[in-house]
Amino acid sequence: MINHSSKTSLTGLKNKMKIKDKFILDACCGGRMFWFNKKHPNTIYIDNRTEEKGFCHQRPSFEVQPDIIMDFRKLKFPDKSFKLVVFDPPHIMRIGNTSWMAQKYGMLEKSWEKNLQKGFNECWRVLENHGILIFKWSESEISVKKVLSLFPIQPLFGHPTAKSGNTKWFCFMKIPETIQPTQKGNEN
Protein backbone atom coordinates (compact mmCIF):
# COMPACT_ATOMS: atom_id res chain seq x y z
CA MET A 1 0.00 0.00 0.00
CA ILE A 2 1.20 3.50 -0.82
CA ASN A 3 0.23 6.45 1.34
CA HIS A 4 -0.06 9.21 -1.24
CA SER A 5 -0.59 11.80 1.47
CA SER A 6 3.17 11.48 2.09
CA LYS A 7 5.70 12.86 -0.38
CA THR A 8 5.52 9.87 -2.75
CA SER A 9 6.07 11.18 -6.28
CA LEU A 10 3.79 10.14 -9.12
CA THR A 11 6.86 8.78 -10.92
CA GLY A 12 7.71 6.65 -7.89
CA LEU A 13 4.09 5.56 -7.76
CA LYS A 14 4.16 4.53 -11.43
CA ASN A 15 7.32 2.52 -10.91
CA LYS A 16 5.96 0.70 -7.84
CA MET A 17 2.58 -0.17 -9.35
CA LYS A 18 3.36 -0.54 -13.07
CA ILE A 19 0.66 2.07 -13.58
CA LYS A 20 0.73 1.77 -17.37
CA ASP A 21 -1.14 -1.53 -16.90
CA LYS A 22 -3.64 0.11 -14.55
CA PHE A 23 -6.53 1.54 -16.58
CA ILE A 24 -9.33 0.99 -14.03
CA LEU A 25 -9.74 3.14 -10.92
CA ASP A 26 -11.88 2.34 -7.89
CA ALA A 27 -12.04 5.80 -6.31
CA CYS A 28 -13.30 4.69 -2.87
CA CYS A 29 -12.71 0.96 -2.68
CA GLY A 30 -13.56 0.27 0.96
CA GLY A 31 -13.58 -3.52 1.33
CA ARG A 32 -13.90 -4.12 -2.44
CA MET A 33 -17.21 -5.87 -1.70
CA PHE A 34 -18.73 -5.89 -5.19
CA TRP A 35 -15.53 -6.97 -6.97
CA PHE A 36 -15.42 -10.57 -8.17
CA ASN A 37 -11.62 -10.31 -8.34
CA LYS A 38 -10.67 -8.13 -5.37
CA LYS A 39 -7.11 -7.84 -6.71
CA HIS A 40 -7.86 -7.22 -10.37
CA PRO A 41 -4.47 -6.68 -12.03
CA ASN A 42 -5.59 -3.69 -14.12
CA THR A 43 -7.18 -1.78 -11.22
CA ILE A 44 -5.87 0.79 -8.78
CA TYR A 45 -7.89 0.69 -5.56
CA ILE A 46 -7.84 3.89 -3.51
CA ASP A 47 -9.50 4.95 -0.29
CA ASN A 48 -8.91 7.64 2.31
CA ARG A 49 -8.34 5.07 5.05
CA THR A 50 -6.90 1.67 5.83
CA GLU A 51 -8.33 -0.80 8.33
CA GLU A 52 -7.02 -4.21 9.41
CA LYS A 53 -9.17 -7.34 9.71
CA GLY A 54 -11.07 -7.34 13.01
CA PHE A 55 -11.52 -3.56 13.30
CA CYS A 56 -15.27 -4.05 12.90
CA HIS A 57 -16.43 -6.63 15.47
CA GLN A 58 -19.65 -7.45 13.59
CA ARG A 59 -17.62 -8.21 10.46
CA PRO A 60 -14.35 -9.74 11.74
CA SER A 61 -12.95 -10.65 8.31
CA PHE A 62 -13.73 -7.24 6.77
CA GLU A 63 -10.76 -5.01 5.97
CA VAL A 64 -10.01 -1.83 4.03
CA GLN A 65 -6.68 -2.18 2.22
CA PRO A 66 -6.37 0.25 -0.70
CA ASP A 67 -3.35 0.20 -2.99
CA ILE A 68 -3.02 3.93 -2.33
CA ILE A 69 -4.39 6.11 0.44
CA MET A 70 -5.91 9.04 -1.43
CA ASP A 71 -8.96 11.30 -1.17
CA PHE A 72 -11.40 11.00 -4.10
CA ARG A 73 -11.86 14.78 -3.95
CA LYS A 74 -8.16 15.32 -4.84
CA LEU A 75 -7.01 12.56 -7.15
CA LYS A 76 -3.27 12.65 -7.81
CA PHE A 77 -3.49 11.27 -11.33
CA PRO A 78 -3.11 13.11 -14.64
CA ASP A 79 -6.17 14.00 -16.71
CA LYS A 80 -7.61 11.16 -18.81
CA SER A 81 -5.66 8.39 -17.01
CA PHE A 82 -8.36 5.69 -16.84
CA LYS A 83 -10.79 3.91 -19.18
CA LEU A 84 -13.12 2.89 -16.32
CA VAL A 85 -13.74 4.62 -12.98
CA VAL A 86 -15.91 3.19 -10.21
CA PHE A 87 -17.30 5.76 -7.74
CA ASP A 88 -19.09 4.31 -4.69
CA PRO A 89 -18.83 7.02 -2.01
CA PRO A 90 -20.26 6.75 1.50
CA HIS A 91 -23.99 7.42 1.57
CA ILE A 92 -24.84 7.31 5.30
CA MET A 93 -25.23 10.42 7.45
CA ARG A 94 -27.56 9.66 10.35
CA ILE A 95 -25.68 6.94 12.18
CA GLY A 96 -23.18 6.88 15.03
CA ASN A 97 -19.46 7.02 14.23
CA THR A 98 -18.86 3.78 16.12
CA SER A 99 -21.69 1.76 14.51
CA TRP A 100 -20.59 -1.19 12.37
CA MET A 101 -22.21 0.38 9.29
CA ALA A 102 -20.20 3.59 9.73
CA GLN A 103 -17.04 1.56 10.30
CA LYS A 104 -17.66 -0.60 7.24
CA TYR A 105 -18.95 1.98 4.74
CA GLY A 106 -17.74 5.31 6.07
CA MET A 107 -19.99 8.34 6.61
CA LEU A 108 -20.92 11.46 4.71
CA GLU A 109 -19.73 14.74 6.15
CA LYS A 110 -21.97 17.77 6.66
CA SER A 111 -20.59 19.20 3.42
CA TRP A 112 -21.61 16.04 1.53
CA GLU A 113 -23.02 17.90 -1.50
CA LYS A 114 -19.76 19.75 -2.14
CA ASN A 115 -17.74 16.58 -1.48
CA LEU A 116 -19.78 14.50 -3.95
CA GLN A 117 -19.49 17.24 -6.59
CA LYS A 118 -15.72 17.40 -6.11
CA GLY A 119 -15.48 13.62 -6.17
CA PHE A 120 -17.55 13.26 -9.34
CA ASN A 121 -15.60 16.06 -11.04
CA GLU A 122 -12.28 14.45 -10.12
CA CYS A 123 -13.43 11.03 -11.35
CA TRP A 124 -14.58 12.69 -14.57
CA ARG A 125 -11.27 14.54 -14.97
CA VAL A 126 -9.18 11.34 -14.77
CA LEU A 127 -11.53 9.48 -17.14
CA GLU A 128 -10.45 9.16 -20.79
CA ASN A 129 -12.71 10.37 -23.59
CA HIS A 130 -15.22 7.60 -24.30
CA GLY A 131 -14.42 6.14 -20.86
CA ILE A 132 -17.06 4.77 -18.50
CA LEU A 133 -17.84 5.97 -14.98
CA ILE A 134 -19.92 3.63 -12.82
CA PHE A 135 -21.63 5.40 -9.90
CA LYS A 136 -23.27 3.48 -7.06
CA TRP A 137 -25.63 5.08 -4.54
CA SER A 138 -27.98 3.87 -1.81
CA GLU A 139 -31.14 5.91 -1.30
CA SER A 140 -31.42 4.90 2.34
CA GLU A 141 -31.14 8.57 3.41
CA ILE A 142 -30.64 10.82 0.38
CA SER A 143 -32.57 10.44 -2.87
CA VAL A 144 -30.87 9.62 -6.14
CA LYS A 145 -32.65 12.59 -7.71
CA LYS A 146 -30.97 14.96 -5.26
CA VAL A 147 -27.54 13.37 -5.74
CA LEU A 148 -27.71 13.28 -9.55
CA SER A 149 -28.72 16.96 -9.56
CA LEU A 150 -25.23 17.71 -8.19
CA PHE A 151 -23.49 16.32 -11.27
CA PRO A 152 -22.97 18.29 -14.50
CA ILE A 153 -24.26 15.50 -16.77
CA GLN A 154 -26.90 12.82 -16.57
CA PRO A 155 -26.14 9.11 -16.66
CA LEU A 156 -26.82 7.07 -19.77
CA PHE A 157 -28.78 4.50 -17.74
CA GLY A 158 -29.12 2.98 -14.28
CA HIS A 159 -30.54 0.03 -12.41
CA PRO A 160 -31.76 -0.68 -8.86
CA THR A 161 -30.43 -3.67 -6.92
CA ALA A 162 -31.34 -5.60 -3.78
CA LYS A 163 -34.81 -6.54 -2.63
CA SER A 164 -35.50 -3.04 -1.35
CA GLY A 165 -34.29 -1.41 -4.56
CA ASN A 166 -32.52 1.30 -2.51
CA THR A 167 -29.14 0.72 -4.11
CA LYS A 168 -28.80 2.17 -7.60
CA TRP A 169 -26.07 1.73 -10.19
CA PHE A 170 -25.55 4.36 -12.90
CA CYS A 171 -23.42 4.37 -16.03
CA PHE A 172 -21.93 7.60 -17.38
CA MET A 173 -19.83 7.84 -20.54
CA LYS A 174 -17.39 10.66 -21.18
CA ILE A 175 -18.44 11.70 -24.65
CA PRO A 176 -16.33 14.58 -26.00
CA GLU A 177 -18.21 17.89 -26.02
CA THR A 178 -18.25 18.05 -29.80
CA ILE A 179 -20.71 15.14 -29.92
CA GLN A 180 -22.48 15.45 -26.55
CA PRO A 181 -26.14 16.39 -26.28
CA THR A 182 -26.51 20.09 -25.45
CA GLN A 183 -29.01 19.64 -22.62
CA LYS A 184 -29.32 17.56 -19.51
CA GLY A 185 -32.62 15.70 -19.63
CA ASN A 186 -34.88 13.63 -21.82
CA GLU A 187 -34.61 14.59 -25.47
CA ASN A 188 -37.93 12.96 -26.53
C-alpha positions as CSV (number, residue, x, y, z in Angstrom):
1,M,0.0,0.0,0.0
2,I,1.2,3.5,-0.8
3,N,0.2,6.5,1.3
4,H,-0.1,9.2,-1.2
5,S,-0.6,11.8,1.5
6,S,3.2,11.5,2.1
7,K,5.7,12.9,-0.4
8,T,5.5,9.9,-2.7
9,S,6.1,11.2,-6.3
10,L,3.8,10.1,-9.1
11,T,6.9,8.8,-10.9
12,G,7.7,6.6,-7.9
13,L,4.1,5.6,-7.8
14,K,4.2,4.5,-11.4
15,N,7.3,2.5,-10.9
16,K,6.0,0.7,-7.8
17,M,2.6,-0.2,-9.4
18,K,3.4,-0.5,-13.1
19,I,0.7,2.1,-13.6
20,K,0.7,1.8,-17.4
21,D,-1.1,-1.5,-16.9
22,K,-3.6,0.1,-14.6
23,F,-6.5,1.5,-16.6
24,I,-9.3,1.0,-14.0
25,L,-9.7,3.1,-10.9
26,D,-11.9,2.3,-7.9
27,A,-12.0,5.8,-6.3
28,C,-13.3,4.7,-2.9
29,C,-12.7,1.0,-2.7
30,G,-13.6,0.3,1.0
31,G,-13.6,-3.5,1.3
32,R,-13.9,-4.1,-2.4
33,M,-17.2,-5.9,-1.7
34,F,-18.7,-5.9,-5.2
35,W,-15.5,-7.0,-7.0
36,F,-15.4,-10.6,-8.2
37,N,-11.6,-10.3,-8.3
38,K,-10.7,-8.1,-5.4
39,K,-7.1,-7.8,-6.7
40,H,-7.9,-7.2,-10.4
41,P,-4.5,-6.7,-12.0
42,N,-5.6,-3.7,-14.1
43,T,-7.2,-1.8,-11.2
44,I,-5.9,0.8,-8.8
45,Y,-7.9,0.7,-5.6
46,I,-7.8,3.9,-3.5
47,D,-9.5,4.9,-0.3
48,N,-8.9,7.6,2.3
49,R,-8.3,5.1,5.1
50,T,-6.9,1.7,5.8
51,E,-8.3,-0.8,8.3
52,E,-7.0,-4.2,9.4
53,K,-9.2,-7.3,9.7
54,G,-11.1,-7.3,13.0
55,F,-11.5,-3.6,13.3
56,C,-15.3,-4.1,12.9
57,H,-16.4,-6.6,15.5
58,Q,-19.7,-7.5,13.6
59,R,-17.6,-8.2,10.5
60,P,-14.4,-9.7,11.7
61,S,-13.0,-10.6,8.3
62,F,-13.7,-7.2,6.8
63,E,-10.8,-5.0,6.0
64,V,-10.0,-1.8,4.0
65,Q,-6.7,-2.2,2.2
66,P,-6.4,0.2,-0.7
67,D,-3.4,0.2,-3.0
68,I,-3.0,3.9,-2.3
69,I,-4.4,6.1,0.4
70,M,-5.9,9.0,-1.4
71,D,-9.0,11.3,-1.2
72,F,-11.4,11.0,-4.1
73,R,-11.9,14.8,-3.9
74,K,-8.2,15.3,-4.8
75,L,-7.0,12.6,-7.2
76,K,-3.3,12.6,-7.8
77,F,-3.5,11.3,-11.3
78,P,-3.1,13.1,-14.6
79,D,-6.2,14.0,-16.7
80,K,-7.6,11.2,-18.8
81,S,-5.7,8.4,-17.0
82,F,-8.4,5.7,-16.8
83,K,-10.8,3.9,-19.2
84,L,-13.1,2.9,-16.3
85,V,-13.7,4.6,-13.0
86,V,-15.9,3.2,-10.2
87,F,-17.3,5.8,-7.7
88,D,-19.1,4.3,-4.7
89,P,-18.8,7.0,-2.0
90,P,-20.3,6.7,1.5
91,H,-24.0,7.4,1.6
92,I,-24.8,7.3,5.3
93,M,-25.2,10.4,7.4
94,R,-27.6,9.7,10.3
95,I,-25.7,6.9,12.2
96,G,-23.2,6.9,15.0
97,N,-19.5,7.0,14.2
98,T,-18.9,3.8,16.1
99,S,-21.7,1.8,14.5
100,W,-20.6,-1.2,12.4
101,M,-22.2,0.4,9.3
102,A,-20.2,3.6,9.7
103,Q,-17.0,1.6,10.3
104,K,-17.7,-0.6,7.2
105,Y,-19.0,2.0,4.7
106,G,-17.7,5.3,6.1
107,M,-20.0,8.3,6.6
108,L,-20.9,11.5,4.7
109,E,-19.7,14.7,6.1
110,K,-22.0,17.8,6.7
111,S,-20.6,19.2,3.4
112,W,-21.6,16.0,1.5
113,E,-23.0,17.9,-1.5
114,K,-19.8,19.8,-2.1
115,N,-17.7,16.6,-1.5
116,L,-19.8,14.5,-3.9
117,Q,-19.5,17.2,-6.6
118,K,-15.7,17.4,-6.1
119,G,-15.5,13.6,-6.2
120,F,-17.5,13.3,-9.3
121,N,-15.6,16.1,-11.0
122,E,-12.3,14.4,-10.1
123,C,-13.4,11.0,-11.3
124,W,-14.6,12.7,-14.6
125,R,-11.3,14.5,-15.0
126,V,-9.2,11.3,-14.8
127,L,-11.5,9.5,-17.1
128,E,-10.5,9.2,-20.8
129,N,-12.7,10.4,-23.6
130,H,-15.2,7.6,-24.3
131,G,-14.4,6.1,-20.9
132,I,-17.1,4.8,-18.5
133,L,-17.8,6.0,-15.0
134,I,-19.9,3.6,-12.8
135,F,-21.6,5.4,-9.9
136,K,-23.3,3.5,-7.1
137,W,-25.6,5.1,-4.5
138,S,-28.0,3.9,-1.8
139,E,-31.1,5.9,-1.3
140,S,-31.4,4.9,2.3
141,E,-31.1,8.6,3.4
142,I,-30.6,10.8,0.4
143,S,-32.6,10.4,-2.9
144,V,-30.9,9.6,-6.1
145,K,-32.7,12.6,-7.7
146,K,-31.0,15.0,-5.3
147,V,-27.5,13.4,-5.7
148,L,-27.7,13.3,-9.5
149,S,-28.7,17.0,-9.6
150,L,-25.2,17.7,-8.2
151,F,-23.5,16.3,-11.3
152,P,-23.0,18.3,-14.5
153,I,-24.3,15.5,-16.8
154,Q,-26.9,12.8,-16.6
155,P,-26.1,9.1,-16.7
156,L,-26.8,7.1,-19.8
157,F,-28.8,4.5,-17.7
158,G,-29.1,3.0,-14.3
159,H,-30.5,0.0,-12.4
160,P,-31.8,-0.7,-8.9
161,T,-30.4,-3.7,-6.9
162,A,-31.3,-5.6,-3.8
163,K,-34.8,-6.5,-2.6
164,S,-35.5,-3.0,-1.4
165,G,-34.3,-1.4,-4.6
166,N,-32.5,1.3,-2.5
167,T,-29.1,0.7,-4.1
168,K,-28.8,2.2,-7.6
169,W,-26.1,1.7,-10.2
170,F,-25.5,4.4,-12.9
171,C,-23.4,4.4,-16.0
172,F,-21.9,7.6,-17.4
173,M,-19.8,7.8,-20.5
174,K,-17.4,10.7,-21.2
175,I,-18.4,11.7,-24.6
176,P,-16.3,14.6,-26.0
177,E,-18.2,17.9,-26.0
178,T,-18.3,18.1,-29.8
179,I,-20.7,15.1,-29.9
180,Q,-22.5,15.4,-26.5
181,P,-26.1,16.4,-26.3
182,T,-26.5,20.1,-25.4
183,Q,-29.0,19.6,-22.6
184,K,-29.3,17.6,-19.5
185,G,-32.6,15.7,-19.6
186,N,-34.9,13.6,-21.8
187,E,-34.6,14.6,-25.5
188,N,-37.9,13.0,-26.5
